[in-house]
Amino acid sequence: MSRLHPLTLFCYFAAVLMFAMFTPNPVIQTEALVGAGLFLCLTSSANESFRSALFYFLLIILVGISNPLFSHNGATPLFFMNGNAVTLEAIAYGFFGGIMLAGVMLWCKSLTHLMTSDKVIYLFGRIIPSLSLILSMTLRFVPLFRREIRQIKAAHKGLGMYSGSKLTGAVRVFSAMVSRALENSVITAMSMKARGYGLKGRTSFSLFRAGKQDIITGLLLLILSGAIIGSAATGCLDFGFYPEITPLPLNFGAVSGYVSFGIIALLPFLIEVKENVKWRFLISKI
């Protein structure tokens, strides 16, 4: 996926996030979560995958439990708490709302891994130079600051600054990070200004070239997105939780939408699996 053209990557993530957020169907939301989870498990370490899975599992449980405390709508009360009904519909809505939230967050995490700062500037540098610079700095500084926090914390521990209160040590680390963030922002702004960034007529060099894989991925994305939009426009993907949970649509239009979005959601995972198998095969031929 990282070798795809930036425009292809942007269109892919725009499509998958749009369908995951604005299609209120449990199957679509579950497919989004599974696709993003499989892709991140394949591209992350086992320890990071386990911590992420635990965090998002707890997030889904938390949203599922908290929604009935604030929403008492629904026609199927399970029990009463402080005189308020806890309904099946509220629990189901909160649970699948948590699945949707976790899936979108995982896709955004994948977006930050693949859409690097140079790709963002390549796409939007000429159209909206200021916003593209801010986005690229954000995408770059988040992982950069995480590494620098660990370095500063290790240095402070080596100097004995954590011998007293841990809160005091954490405040020192936070203060050092704020100072470094401001310094990096000023240096980046001065550097880009000196290079003439955003000036009219300024040219830029790029190694990004659209290839055969980009064309195939783009056509596949266009066809599958059209099938999903057609299913949603005809009401085949409609689903409701209130006042009663409606039956899950299983007609031809709904199934075509499920299959189309399932392919889109699993596309990064399938591409990475194909590349890993190809790499292992080439290694075995050496």
Secondary structure, 3 states (H helix, E strand, C coil): CCCCCHHHHHHHHHHHHHHHHHCCCHHHHHHHHHHHHHHHHHHCCHHHHHHHHHHHHHHHHHHHHHHHHHCCCCCCEEEEECCEEEEHHHHHHHHHHHHHHHHHHHHHHHHHHHCCHHHHHHHHCCCCHHHHHHHHHHHHHHHHHHHHHHHHHHHHHHCCCCCCCHHHHHHHHHHHHHHHHHHHHHHHHHHHHHCCCCCCCCCCCCCCCCCHHHHHHHHHHHHHHHHHHHHHHCCCCCCCCCCCCCCCCCCHHHHHHHHHHHHHHHHHHHHHHHHHHHHHHHHHCC
